[in-house]
Amino acid sequence: MENIRIGNGYDVHALAEGLPLWLGGVKIESPVGCIAHSDGDVPIHALCDALLGALALGDIGKHFPDTSDEFKGIDSKILLRRTMDLVSAAGYRVGNADITIAMQRPKLAPYIGQMRSTLAGLMSVPEDSVSVKATTTEKLGFVGRGEGCEAYAVVLLLKNPA
Ligand code: MG
């Protein structure tokens, strides 16, 4: 395999009132949360798909099926750790990751730093190797109407020295 590999990931979950909201491994103060089989951490799911995609290992649904009781309500940080185990087993490490979260409300800016440090810790990279950005969609589409949250992730993997 080559010395560098790139991957991208995308995820979306519907929102409902009264559910906890977890984004980037951080609990967000919010009147709405994600409807999901797991804890519904959209950016972590996109990140896992980017990591798996970089190695052409399939997707998060293949490795952690939402039909399995094992993953019901699971903390997505565990899914990211397990995905990182697969990355390590393939002989790669994360070079950098860049994530964009699209959500109309609440404002996510106060949580960005904590998300970056949490994700960097889970991937064993320095914090400046992890970027998290948040945007609204100017009230357009399902995100703008507050019906859902979506996230995009891109990662670069570096091959470990032999
Ligand atoms: Mg998901």
Backbone and ligand atoms as CSV (ligand in chain L), in Angstrom:
chain,resi,resn,atom,element,x,y,z
A,1,MET,N,N,0.836,-1.202,0.000
A,1,MET,CA,C,0.000,0.000,0.000
A,1,MET,C,C,0.872,1.254,0.000
A,2,GLU,N,N,0.284,2.351,-0.419
A,2,GLU,CA,C,0.994,3.624,-0.511
A,2,GLU,C,C,1.297,4.182,0.879
A,3,ASN,N,N,2.125,5.243,0.904
A,3,ASN,CA,C,2.494,5.844,2.177
A,3,ASN,C,C,1.428,6.768,2.756
A,4,ILE,N,N,0.576,7.314,1.884
A,4,ILE,CA,C,-0.527,8.132,2.380
A,4,ILE,C,C,-1.837,7.654,1.770
A,5,ARG,N,N,-2.909,7.802,2.545
A,5,ARG,CA,C,-4.248,7.428,2.080
A,5,ARG,C,C,-5.210,8.521,2.539
A,6,ILE,N,N,-6.183,8.865,1.709
A,6,ILE,CA,C,-7.163,9.881,2.077
A,6,ILE,C,C,-8.551,9.260,2.136
A,7,GLY,N,N,-9.392,9.764,3.057
A,7,GLY,CA,C,-10.753,9.243,3.165
A,7,GLY,C,C,-11.729,10.353,3.486
A,8,ASN,N,N,-12.964,10.167,3.041
A,8,ASN,CA,C,-14.000,11.132,3.422
A,8,ASN,C,C,-15.205,10.399,3.988
A,9,GLY,N,N,-15.933,11.087,4.851
A,9,GLY,CA,C,-17.108,10.476,5.464
A,9,GLY,C,C,-18.223,11.488,5.604
A,10,TYR,N,N,-19.445,10.983,5.649
A,10,TYR,CA,C,-20.632,11.843,5.772
A,10,TYR,C,C,-21.640,11.129,6.658
A,11,ASP,N,N,-22.316,11.884,7.511
A,11,ASP,CA,C,-23.385,11.284,8.311
A,11,ASP,C,C,-24.463,12.305,8.584
A,12,VAL,N,N,-25.656,11.807,8.803
A,12,VAL,CA,C,-26.788,12.669,9.164
A,12,VAL,C,C,-27.694,11.920,10.126
A,13,HIS,N,N,-28.215,12.643,11.081
A,13,HIS,CA,C,-29.251,12.088,11.957
A,13,HIS,C,C,-30.373,13.090,12.110
A,14,ALA,N,N,-31.586,12.560,12.271
A,14,ALA,CA,C,-32.738,13.414,12.545
A,14,ALA,C,C,-32.695,13.859,14.003
A,15,LEU,N,N,-33.276,15.014,14.261
A,15,LEU,CA,C,-33.295,15.580,15.611
A,15,LEU,C,C,-34.696,15.483,16.203
A,16,ALA,N,N,-34.744,15.318,17.517
A,16,ALA,CA,C,-36.030,15.344,18.216
A,16,ALA,C,C,-35.846,16.006,19.569
A,17,GLU,N,N,-36.895,16.608,20.073
A,17,GLU,CA,C,-36.819,17.294,21.366
A,17,GLU,C,C,-36.648,16.301,22.500
A,18,GLY,N,N,-35.897,16.731,23.519
A,18,GLY,CA,C,-35.773,15.946,24.740
A,18,GLY,C,C,-34.725,14.854,24.709
A,19,LEU,N,N,-33.985,14.720,23.597
A,19,LEU,CA,C,-32.922,13.703,23.536
A,19,LEU,C,C,-31.579,14.369,23.828
A,20,PRO,N,N,-30.622,13.601,24.405
A,20,PRO,CA,C,-29.283,14.175,24.621
A,20,PRO,C,C,-28.588,14.437,23.288
A,21,LEU,N,N,-27.791,15.498,23.236
A,21,LEU,CA,C,-27.041,15.807,22.007
A,21,LEU,C,C,-25.550,15.628,22.275
A,22,TRP,N,N,-24.936,14.666,21.573
A,22,TRP,CA,C,-23.494,14.402,21.651
A,22,TRP,C,C,-22.884,14.720,20.294
A,23,LEU,N,N,-21.900,15.593,20.279
A,23,LEU,CA,C,-21.208,15.921,19.029
A,23,LEU,C,C,-19.701,15.951,19.283
A,24,GLY,N,N,-18.958,15.194,18.506
A,24,GLY,CA,C,-17.506,15.182,18.667
A,24,GLY,C,C,-17.080,14.696,20.043
A,25,GLY,N,N,-17.880,13.805,20.625
A,25,GLY,CA,C,-17.546,13.250,21.939
A,25,GLY,C,C,-17.878,14.163,23.098
A,26,VAL,N,N,-18.579,15.271,22.811
A,26,VAL,CA,C,-18.876,16.267,23.845
A,26,VAL,C,C,-20.388,16.401,24.003
A,27,LYS,N,N,-20.850,16.450,25.242
A,27,LYS,CA,C,-22.283,16.650,25.516
A,27,LYS,C,C,-22.604,18.127,25.328
A,28,ILE,N,N,-23.594,18.396,24.451
A,28,ILE,CA,C,-23.952,19.772,24.099
A,28,ILE,C,C,-25.258,20.151,24.796
A,29,GLU,N,N,-25.271,21.321,25.394
A,29,GLU,CA,C,-26.492,21.872,26.000
A,29,GLU,C,C,-27.466,22.199,24.867
A,30,SER,N,N,-28.596,21.463,24.778
A,30,SER,CA,C,-29.477,21.639,23.630
A,30,SER,C,C,-30.889,21.132,23.931
A,31,PRO,N,N,-31.920,21.803,23.410
A,31,PRO,CA,C,-33.292,21.301,23.586
A,31,PRO,C,C,-33.579,20.087,22.693
A,32,VAL,N,N,-32.719,19.858,21.684
A,32,VAL,CA,C,-32.923,18.720,20.774
A,32,VAL,C,C,-31.680,17.831,20.744
A,33,GLY,N,N,-31.901,16.543,20.422
A,33,GLY,CA,C,-30.795,15.602,20.277
A,33,GLY,C,C,-31.071,14.677,19.111
A,34,CYS,N,N,-30.084,13.827,18.783
A,34,CYS,CA,C,-30.194,12.967,17.611
A,34,CYS,C,C,-30.965,11.687,17.897
A,35,ILE,N,N,-31.838,11.338,16.970
A,35,ILE,CA,C,-32.513,10.036,16.998
A,35,ILE,C,C,-31.529,9.033,16.405
A,36,ALA,N,N,-31.149,8.010,17.171
A,36,ALA,CA,C,-30.114,7.090,16.698
A,36,ALA,C,C,-30.130,5.784,17.470
A,37,HIS,N,N,-29.507,4.772,16.872
A,37,HIS,CA,C,-29.326,3.478,17.543
A,37,HIS,C,C,-28.215,3.601,18.583
A,38,SER,N,N,-27.167,4.379,18.219
A,38,SER,CA,C,-26.064,4.668,19.151
A,38,SER,C,C,-26.399,5.979,19.865
A,39,ASP,N,N,-25.378,6.681,20.371
A,39,ASP,CA,C,-25.637,7.990,20.972
A,39,ASP,C,C,-25.813,9.074,19.905
A,40,GLY,N,N,-25.699,8.695,18.612
A,40,GLY,CA,C,-26.013,9.622,17.523
A,40,GLY,C,C,-24.998,10.731,17.309
A,41,ASP,N,N,-23.749,10.446,17.629
A,41,ASP,CA,C,-22.699,11.471,17.477
A,41,ASP,C,C,-22.314,11.593,15.993
A,42,VAL,N,N,-22.974,12.501,15.306
A,42,VAL,CA,C,-22.853,12.624,13.844
A,42,VAL,C,C,-21.403,12.860,13.384
A,43,PRO,N,N,-20.677,13.830,13.972
A,43,PRO,CA,C,-19.296,14.030,13.497
A,43,PRO,C,C,-18.388,12.827,13.748
A,44,ILE,N,N,-18.574,12.116,14.863
A,44,ILE,CA,C,-17.749,10.917,15.071
A,44,ILE,C,C,-18.091,9.848,14.042
A,45,HIS,N,N,-19.362,9.711,13.701
A,45,HIS,CA,C,-19.735,8.716,12.677
A,45,HIS,C,C,-19.116,9.076,11.323
A,46,ALA,N,N,-19.152,10.362,10.968
A,46,ALA,CA,C,-18.536,10.791,9.702
A,46,ALA,C,C,-17.029,10.536,9.736
A,47,LEU,N,N,-16.423,10.788,10.898
A,47,LEU,CA,C,-14.981,10.580,11.054
A,47,LEU,C,C,-14.621,9.095,10.928
A,48,CYS,N,N,-15.410,8.233,11.561
A,48,CYS,CA,C,-15.161,6.783,11.446
A,48,CYS,C,C,-15.270,6.350,9.985
A,49,ASP,N,N,-16.269,6.853,9.270
A,49,ASP,CA,C,-16.416,6.496,7.860
A,49,ASP,C,C,-15.242,7.004,7.027
A,50,ALA,N,N,-14.705,8.173,7.368
A,50,ALA,CA,C,-13.542,8.701,6.650
A,50,ALA,C,C,-12.317,7.809,6.903
A,51,LEU,N,N,-12.139,7.394,8.156
A,51,LEU,CA,C,-10.999,6.522,8.508
A,51,LEU,C,C,-11.113,5.181,7.796
A,52,LEU,N,N,-12.316,4.599,7.814
A,52,LEU,CA,C,-12.528,3.311,7.136
A,52,LEU,C,C,-12.394,3.478,5.630
A,53,GLY,N,N,-12.914,4.598,5.113
A,53,GLY,CA,C,-12.852,4.863,3.676
A,53,GLY,C,C,-11.421,5.001,3.184
A,54,ALA,N,N,-10.579,5.615,3.993
A,54,ALA,CA,C,-9.177,5.807,3.599
A,54,ALA,C,C,-8.486,4.465,3.348
A,55,LEU,N,N,-8.936,3.432,4.067
A,55,LEU,CA,C,-8.315,2.116,3.927
A,55,LEU,C,C,-9.188,1.156,3.124
A,56,ALA,N,N,-10.270,1.694,2.533
A,56,ALA,CA,C,-11.212,0.872,1.757
A,56,ALA,C,C,-11.692,-0.330,2.568
A,57,LEU,N,N,-12.024,-0.054,3.841
A,57,LEU,CA,C,-12.469,-1.115,4.745
A,57,LEU,C,C,-13.985,-1.142,4.917
A,58,GLY,N,N,-14.702,-0.481,4.011
A,58,GLY,CA,C,-16.154,-0.456,4.143
A,58,GLY,C,C,-16.595,0.743,4.953
A,59,ASP,N,N,-17.694,0.582,5.704
A,59,ASP,CA,C,-18.220,1.726,6.442
A,59,ASP,C,C,-18.630,1.322,7.852
A,60,ILE,N,N,-19.078,2.329,8.593
A,60,ILE,CA,C,-19.400,2.146,10.005
A,60,ILE,C,C,-20.551,1.142,10.189
A,61,GLY,N,N,-21.481,1.138,9.212
A,61,GLY,CA,C,-22.611,0.213,9.293
A,61,GLY,C,C,-22.182,-1.240,9.137
A,62,LYS,N,N,-21.103,-1.459,8.394
A,62,LYS,CA,C,-20.575,-2.814,8.207
A,62,LYS,C,C,-19.889,-3.301,9.481
A,63,HIS,N,N,-19.119,-2.412,10.110
A,63,HIS,CA,C,-18.344,-2.819,11.290
A,63,HIS,C,C,-19.151,-2.786,12.584
A,64,PHE,N,N,-20.107,-1.846,12.658
A,64,PHE,CA,C,-20.895,-1.675,13.886
A,64,PHE,C,C,-22.376,-1.595,13.517
A,65,PRO,N,N,-22.984,-2.715,13.107
A,65,PRO,CA,C,-24.349,-2.678,12.559
A,65,PRO,C,C,-25.393,-2.155,13.562
A,66,ASP,N,N,-26.295,-1.301,13.037
A,66,ASP,CA,C,-27.310,-0.723,13.931
A,66,ASP,C,C,-28.452,-1.702,14.199
A,67,THR,N,N,-28.283,-2.937,13.711
A,67,THR,CA,C,-29.246,-3.989,14.038
A,67,THR,C,C,-28.754,-4.803,15.231
A,68,SER,N,N,-27.518,-4.520,15.679
A,68,SER,CA,C,-26.923,-5.307,16.757
A,68,SER,C,C,-27.175,-4.664,18.121
A,69,ASP,N,N,-27.614,-5.482,19.087
A,69,ASP,CA,C,-27.842,-4.981,20.456
A,69,ASP,C,C,-26.547,-4.503,21.091
A,70,GLU,N,N,-25.403,-5.054,20.611
A,70,GLU,CA,C,-24.095,-4.679,21.154
A,70,GLU,C,C,-23.869,-3.166,21.023
A,71,PHE,N,N,-24.446,-2.569,19.995
A,71,PHE,CA,C,-24.172,-1.157,19.721
A,71,PHE,C,C,-25.335,-0.234,20.084
A,72,LYS,N,N,-26.373,-0.813,20.739
A,72,LYS,CA,C,-27.537,-0.006,21.117
A,72,LYS,C,C,-27.131,1.015,22.184
A,73,GLY,N,N,-27.344,2.296,21.863
A,73,GLY,CA,C,-27.045,3.365,22.821
A,73,GLY,C,C,-25.563,3.555,23.077
A,74,ILE,N,N,-24.714,2.922,22.259
A,74,ILE,CA,C,-23.267,2.933,22.538
A,74,ILE,C,C,-22.672,4.346,22.404
A,75,ASP,N,N,-21.717,4.619,23.277
A,75,ASP,CA,C,-20.922,5.850,23.234
A,75,ASP,C,C,-20.084,5.798,21.948
A,76,SER,N,N,-20.275,6.772,21.064
A,76,SER,CA,C,-19.568,6.745,19.776
A,76,SER,C,C,-18.053,6.875,19.931
A,77,LYS,N,N,-17.600,7.356,21.100
A,77,LYS,CA,C,-16.150,7.408,21.343
A,77,LYS,C,C,-15.565,5.989,21.304
A,78,ILE,N,N,-16.364,5.012,21.736
A,78,ILE,CA,C,-15.911,3.609,21.685
A,78,ILE,C,C,-15.807,3.157,20.227
A,79,LEU,N,N,-16.758,3.584,19.397
A,79,LEU,CA,C,-16.703,3.230,17.966
A,79,LEU,C,C,-15.461,3.835,17.315
A,80,LEU,N,N,-15.126,5.066,17.701
A,80,LEU,CA,C,-13.931,5.707,17.125
A,80,LEU,C,C,-12.662,4.973,17.581
A,81,ARG,N,N,-12.619,4.593,18.867
A,81,ARG,CA,C,-11.444,3.852,19.363
A,81,ARG,C,C,-11.291,2.530,18.589
A,82,ARG,N,N,-12.419,1.849,18.396
A,82,ARG,CA,C,-12.371,0.560,17.685
A,82,ARG,C,C,-11.959,0.765,16.225
A,83,THR,N,N,-12.430,1.851,15.629
A,83,THR,CA,C,-12.032,2.167,14.245
A,83,THR,C,C,-10.536,2.449,14.200
A,84,MET,N,N,-10.035,3.172,15.205
A,84,MET,CA,C,-8.598,3.464,15.254
A,84,MET,C,C,-7.781,2.182,15.422
A,85,ASP,N,N,-8.344,1.190,16.122
A,85,ASP,CA,C,-7.656,-0.112,16.230
A,85,ASP,C,C,-7.474,-0.727,14.841
A,86,LEU,N,N,-8.486,-0.572,13.984
A,86,LEU,CA,C,-8.395,-1.109,12.620
A,86,LEU,C,C,-7.346,-0.342,11.808
A,87,VAL,N,N,-7.297,0.978,12.012
A,87,VAL,CA,C,-6.301,1.812,11.322
A,87,VAL,C,C,-4.889,1.370,11.739
A,88,SER,N,N,-4.691,1.202,13.049
A,88,SER,CA,C,-3.382,0.761,13.558
A,88,SER,C,C,-3.014,-0.617,13.031
A,89,ALA,N,N,-4.011,-1.517,13.035
A,89,ALA,CA,C,-3.757,-2.889,12.572
A,89,ALA,C,C,-3.336,-2.904,11.105
A,90,ALA,N,N,-3.820,-1.924,10.335
A,90,ALA,CA,C,-3.454,-1.835,8.913
A,90,ALA,C,C,-2.092,-1.164,8.728
A,91,GLY,N,N,-1.508,-0.682,9.844
A,91,GLY,CA,C,-0.170,-0.087,9.766
A,91,GLY,C,C,-0.173,1.405,9.478
A,92,TYR,N,N,-1.298,2.045,9.797
A,92,TYR,CA,C,-1.403,3.489,9.527
A,92,TYR,C,C,-1.702,4.269,10.804
A,93,ARG,N,N,-1.443,5.581,10.753
A,93,ARG,CA,C,-1.831,6.520,11.808
A,93,ARG,C,C,-2.454,7.743,11.146
A,94,VAL,N,N,-3.131,8.539,11.956
A,94,VAL,CA,C,-3.777,9.731,11.409
A,94,VAL,C,C,-2.756,10.848,11.233
A,95,GLY,N,N,-2.736,11.441,10.047
A,95,GLY,CA,C,-1.933,12.647,9.808
A,95,GLY,C,C,-2.709,13.858,10.282
A,96,ASN,N,N,-3.866,14.075,9.685
A,96,ASN,CA,C,-4.771,15.121,10.177
A,96,ASN,C,C,-6.205,14.796,9.777
A,97,ALA,N,N,-7.126,15.450,10.442
A,97,ALA,CA,C,-8.548,15.266,10.162
A,97,ALA,C,C,-9.227,16.627,10.147
A,98,ASP,N,N,-10.200,16.782,9.276
A,98,ASP,CA,C,-10.954,18.036,9.171
A,98,ASP,C,C,-12.437,17.694,9.095
A,99,ILE,N,N,-13.200,18.258,10.029
A,99,ILE,CA,C,-14.620,17.914,10.166
A,99,ILE,C,C,-15.463,19.177,10.076
A,100,THR,N,N,-16.560,19.089,9.341
A,100,THR,CA,C,-17.533,20.190,9.315
A,100,THR,C,C,-18.877,19.668,9.805
A,101,ILE,N,N,-19.441,20.355,10.785
A,101,ILE,CA,C,-20.769,20.008,11.311
A,101,ILE,C,C,-21.746,21.075,10.831
A,102,ALA,N,N,-22.873,20.650,10.269
A,102,ALA,CA,C,-23.917,21.597,9.868
A,102,ALA,C,C,-25.124,21.403,10.765
A,103,MET,N,N,-25.469,22.457,11.504
A,103,MET,CA,C,-26.597,22.414,12.434
A,103,MET,C,C,-27.122,23.833,12.592
A,104,GLN,N,N,-28.418,23.983,12.601
A,104,GLN,CA,C,-28.969,25.342,12.660
A,104,GLN,C,C,-28.870,25.934,14.072
A,105,ARG,N,N,-29.180,25.102,15.083
A,105,ARG,CA,C,-29.068,25.542,16.463
A,105,ARG,C,C,-28.891,24.322,17.345
A,106,PRO,N,N,-28.312,24.378,18.513
A,106,PRO,CA,C,-27.728,25.567,19.146
A,106,PRO,C,C,-26.393,25.959,18.499
A,107,LYS,N,N,-25.857,27.089,18.911
A,107,LYS,CA,C,-24.534,27.522,18.454
A,107,LYS,C,C,-23.478,26.561,19.019
A,108,LEU,N,N,-22.587,26.092,18.146
A,108,LEU,CA,C,-21.604,25.091,18.569
A,108,LEU,C,C,-20.230,25.685,18.875
A,109,ALA,N,N,-20.039,26.953,18.547
A,109,ALA,CA,C,-18.715,27.583,18.732
A,109,ALA,C,C,-18.117,27.349,20.130
A,110,PRO,N,N,-18.907,27.442,21.216
A,110,PRO,CA,C,-18.313,27.269,22.548
A,110,PRO,C,C,-17.743,25.862,22.793
A,111,TYR,N,N,-18.117,24.894,21.965
A,111,TYR,CA,C,-17.724,23.499,22.199
A,111,TYR,C,C,-16.597,23.016,21.288
A,112,ILE,N,N,-16.211,23.842,20.312
A,112,ILE,CA,C,-15.252,23.394,19.290
A,112,ILE,C,C,-13.917,22.937,19.896
A,113,GLY,N,N,-13.383,23.722,20.835
A,113,GLY,CA,C,-12.097,23.380,21.441
A,113,GLY,C,C,-12.136,22.038,22.153
A,114,GLN,N,N,-13.230,21.821,22.891
A,114,GLN,CA,C,-13.375,20.555,23.630
A,114,GLN,C,C,-13.538,19.374,22.670
A,115,MET,N,N,-14.247,19.596,21.555
A,115,MET,CA,C,-14.384,18.524,20.554
A,115,MET,C,C,-13.015,18.182,19.966
A,116,ARG,N,N,-12.239,19.206,19.620
A,116,ARG,CA,C,-10.918,18.970,19.018
A,116,ARG,C,C,-10.024,18.179,19.969
A,117,SER,N,N,-9.998,18.573,21.245
A,117,SER,CA,C,-9.104,17.871,22.178
A,117,SER,C,C,-9.599,16.452,22.438
A,118,THR,N,N,-10.913,16.268,22.499
A,118,THR,CA,C,-11.462,14.922,22.714
A,118,THR,C,C,-11.120,14.003,21.543
A,119,LEU,N,N,-11.355,14.483,20.316
A,119,LEU,CA,C,-11.099,13.653,19.133
A,119,LEU,C,C,-9.606,13.401,18.948
A,120,ALA,N,N,-8.783,14.414,19.231
A,120,ALA,CA,C,-7.331,14.235,19.115
A,120,ALA,C,C,-6.865,13.152,20.082
A,121,GLY,N,N,-7.391,13.177,21.304
A,121,GLY,CA,C,-7.028,12.155,22.295
A,121,GLY,C,C,-7.408,10.762,21.828
A,122,LEU,N,N,-8.618,10.644,21.261
A,122,LEU,CA,C,-9.102,9.330,20.817
A,122,LEU,C,C,-8.299,8.800,19.636
A,123,MET,N,N,-7.730,9.727,18.831
A,123,MET,CA,C,-6.959,9.289,17.657
A,123,MET,C,C,-5.453,9.334,17.916
A,124,SER,N,N,-5.064,9.713,19.163
A,124,SER,CA,C,-3.648,9.777,19.553
A,124,SER,C,C,-2.834,10.693,18.638
A,125,VAL,N,N,-3.381,11.872,18.366
A,125,VAL,CA,C,-2.647,12.877,17.587
A,125,VAL,C,C,-2.697,14.208,18.337
A,126,PRO,N,N,-1.788,15.147,18.019
A,126,PRO,CA,C,-1.858,16.465,18.653
A,126,PRO,C,C,-3.141,17.197,18.249
A,127,GLU,N,N,-3.561,18.113,19.115
A,127,GLU,CA,C,-4.813,18.829,18.868
A,127,GLU,C,C,-4.780,19.628,17.554
A,128,ASP,N,N,-3.584,20.108,17.179
A,128,ASP,CA,C,-3.533,20.899,15.943
A,128,ASP,C,C,-3.590,20.029,14.685
A,129,SER,N,N,-3.748,18.725,14.872
A,129,SER,CA,C,-3.980,17.825,13.737
A,129,SER,C,C,-5.463,17.568,13.518
A,130,VAL,N,N,-6.301,18.145,14.377
A,130,VAL,CA,C,-7.744,17.933,14.277
A,130,VAL,C,C,-8.465,19.273,14.162
A,131,SER,N,N,-9.193,19.442,13.077
A,131,SER,CA,C,-9.988,20.650,12.862
A,131,SER,C,C,-11.467,20.299,12.961
A,132,VAL,N,N,-12.208,21.100,13.709
A,132,VAL,CA,C,-13.667,20.961,13.746
A,132,VAL,C,C,-14.273,22.326,13.430
A,133,LYS,N,N,-15.138,22.353,12.434
A,133,LYS,CA,C,-15.798,23.592,12.047
A,133,LYS,C,C,-17.306,23.382,12.137
A,134,ALA,N,N,-18.022,24.450,12.454
A,134,ALA,CA,C,-19.477,24.342,12.524
A,134,ALA,C,C,-20.094,25.438,11.678
A,135,THR,N,N,-21.178,25.086,11.014
A,135,THR,CA,C,-21.884,26.070,10.197
A,135,THR,C,C,-23.384,25.844,10.317
A,136,THR,N,N,-24.159,26.889,10.098
A,136,THR,CA,C,-25.589,26.711,9.887
A,136,THR,C,C,-25.768,26.548,8.376
A,137,THR,N,N,-26.992,26.348,7.944
A,137,THR,CA,C,-27.217,26.342,6.491
A,137,THR,C,C,-28.148,27.499,6.103
A,138,GLU,N,N,-28.027,28.601,6.881
A,138,GLU,CA,C,-28.818,29.812,6.577
A,138,GLU,C,C,-30.308,29.492,6.489
A,139,LYS,N,N,-30.730,28.592,7.383
A,139,LYS,CA,C,-32.154,28.198,7.488
A,139,LYS,C,C,-32.673,27.467,6.245
A,140,LEU,N,N,-31.765,26.992,5.391
A,140,LEU,CA,C,-32.179,26.265,4.183
A,140,LEU,C,C,-32.126,24.758,4.416
A,141,GLY,N,N,-33.058,24.044,3.804
A,141,GLY,CA,C,-33.038,22.588,3.821
A,141,GLY,C,C,-33.374,21.998,5.183
A,142,PHE,N,N,-33.171,20.654,5.313
A,142,PHE,CA,C,-33.563,19.984,6.567
A,142,PHE,C,C,-32.725,20.443,7.756
A,143,VAL,N,N,-31.469,20.780,7.495
A,143,VAL,CA,C,-30.630,21.301,8.588
A,143,VAL,C,C,-31.155,22.660,9.031
A,144,GLY,N,N,-31.448,23.501,8.052
A,144,GLY,CA,C,-31.927,24.850,8.341
A,144,GLY,C,C,-33.254,24.878,9.063
A,145,ARG,N,N,-34.083,23.866,8.785
A,145,ARG,CA,C,-35.382,23.787,9.462
A,145,ARG,C,C,-35.267,23.153,10.841
A,146,GLY,N,N,-34.040,22.766,11.205
A,146,GLY,CA,C,-33.819,22.168,12.529
A,146,GLY,C,C,-34.281,20.723,12.613
A,147,GLU,N,N,-34.440,20.068,11.446
A,147,GLU,CA,C,-34.912,18.683,11.444
A,147,GLU,C,C,-33.778,17.672,11.587
A,148,GLY,N,N,-32.549,18.114,11.299
A,148,GLY,CA,C,-31.433,17.177,11.355
A,148,GLY,C,C,-30.101,17.869,11.505
A,149,CYS,N,N,-29.097,17.037,11.773
A,149,CYS,CA,C,-27.721,17.506,11.914
A,149,CYS,C,C,-26.886,16.680,10.943
A,150,GLU,N,N,-25.956,17.309,10.229
A,150,GLU,CA,C,-25.094,16.538,9.336
A,150,GLU,C,C,-23.634,16.906,9.563
A,151,ALA,N,N,-22.755,15.984,9.168
A,151,ALA,CA,C,-21.325,16.234,9.330
A,151,ALA,C,C,-20.551,15.595,8.189
A,152,TYR,N,N,-19.482,16.280,7.813
A,152,TYR,CA,C,-18.551,15.812,6.778
A,152,TYR,C,C,-17.173,15.688,7.417
A,153,ALA,N,N,-16.427,14.658,7.045
A,153,ALA,CA,C,-15.073,14.508,7.570
A,153,ALA,C,C,-14.115,14.089,6.461
A,154,VAL,N,N,-12.917,14.629,6.513
A,154,VAL,CA,C,-11.837,14.208,5.626
A,154,VAL,C,C,-10.637,13.866,6.502
A,155,VAL,N,N,-9.986,12.733,6.229
A,155,VAL,CA,C,-8.777,12.376,6.975
A,155,VAL,C,C,-7.652,11.998,6.026
A,156,LEU,N,N,-6.442,12.268,6.492
A,156,LEU,CA,C,-5.250,11.801,5.806
A,156,LEU,C,C,-4.557,10.805,6.731
A,157,LEU,N,N,-4.281,9.611,6.190
A,157,LEU,CA,C,-3.556,8.605,6.975
A,157,LEU,C,C,-2.119,8.494,6.469
A,158,LEU,N,N,-1.208,8.288,7.408
A,158,LEU,CA,C,0.208,8.109,7.090
A,158,LEU,C,C,0.622,6.687,7.448
A,159,LYS,N,N,1.400,6.078,6.583
A,159,LYS,CA,C,1.856,4.709,6.862
A,159,LYS,C,C,2.938,4.756,7.944
A,160,ASN,N,N,2.821,3.851,8.907
A,160,ASN,CA,C,3.845,3.763,9.950
A,160,ASN,C,C,5.141,3.191,9.370
A,161,PRO,N,N,6.287,3.638,9.903
A,161,PRO,CA,C,7.552,3.072,9.426
A,161,PRO,C,C,7.580,1.557,9.652
A,162,ALA,N,N,8.170,0.841,8.726
A,162,ALA,CA,C,8.213,-0.634,8.837
A,162,ALA,C,C,9.087,-1.056,10.012
L,1,MG,MG,MG,-24.745,7.859,12.264
